[in-house]
């Protein structure tokens, strides 16, 4: 058994024993059940992590958000999976090893690819994406940022006569076969685990473009600033902001305050905020008092 599970199991068994001193038989039964279910919870979470990485890779912060656990729990899980050879640890996250990309579980069964629909917050993201698409007019030139909500925006825009600028390969996958949508795919260095194109070449190309509207993703909103935790992506996002006439921030409630130390822009530079109902009321009120549009999906 993994050390973290043993420690937690021992503590919980101690609590059970103290509360069932008068009935040792019941205490033993509960402890036996505990020994069976804890490894199951851990194994299930590990498979979820591998599924997330198979869907394009995630940072520690993104994995913690997707699975609804703490960042320290994710780090411990990644260390365990790395020692078993199922993934490779990277700064701030992880990527699958070639042997794990076949999506084979411990039982030998083949898993289906993990899709956007499988994410725990898919319903929230879909609502945000639908509101975002309503802001687009036919003929607009728009930027769809690197992120996991912008592909859903692209899905909403299928069949619309618009131009989409992106370095997000997941966005491309949504509209590559749609002749109505004109796609400008930015070149650059491929980050396979994030399904994105980045680097100096990408920045140079952005400098030659102009867009009506940018849909911006981030990892946090704090201190009046929009921030991100991906050093290689931040310059791309900043360049796209500079190339766009209007900025629409896609930030669900978990992004307030979220995480990240790399400043993308100030909230005053954001024209429209699309968020969800769990966002603190004072944050929404501040934006509206500043004359900015806020849409709660």
Secondary structure, DSSP 8 states (H G I E B T S, - for coil): --HHHHHHHHHHHHHHHHHTTT-HHHHHHHHHHHHHHHHHHHHHHHHHHHHHHHTT-EEHHHHHHHHTS-HHHHHHHHHHHHHTTSEEEETTEEEE-GGGTT-B-TTS-B-----GGGSTTHHHHHHHHHHHHHT--TT-EEEE-SSSSHHHHHHHTTT---EEEE-BHHHHHHHTT-TTSEEEE--SEEETTTTEEESHHHHHHHTT--EEEEEE--SEEETTEEEES-HHHHHHHHHHHHTEEEEEEE--GGGSSB---EEEEEGGG-SEEEE-TTS-HHHHHHHHHTT-EEEE-
